[in-house]
């Protein structure tokens, strides 16, 4: 038993030394890594709907879109009236003539639906191009405003995503004024 005791004592001392060694390195191993997060100097919000409604370029673009929409709607209304007139004529027809007229009317109706879908796609594409141009122009104006006011973050104000904003953080009016100066129409 005397030989067993020194072996046990050695194991105990080795385990103790190992525990002390691990304990001294543990804080270095488990200390949290801290990322350098830059301090935000300022935050602002912009109401893009107001920008679209209040800038000269936005008003002009909306007028063009409305005119284009009205022209397309007038064309569609003309087709619809013709279809209604053709459908009214069906009451006086019978037999093969009625079947042929119904078939022609069905084709015209499908054609009118296709025209409607095409017009909707054209209007959506036209609106998309206009919005893209205005957003790009806003970006250049906002960059300068942000630099002057030491703002690091500008958020688009939207009732579904921004629940509360202090009045002083909204720079929409400044943006509209500067936008109209830089892009008069």
Buried (B, 14 or more C-beta within 10 A) or exposed (E): EEEEEEEEEEEEEEEEEEEEEEEEEEEEEEEEEEEEEEEEEEEBBBBBBBBBEBBBBBBEBBEEBEEBBEEBEEEBEEBEEEBEEBBEEEEEEEEEEBEEBBEEBEEBBEEBEEBBEEBEEEBEEBBEEBBEEBEEBBEEBBEEBBEEEEBEEBEBBEEEEEEEBEEEBBBBEBBBEBBBEEBEE
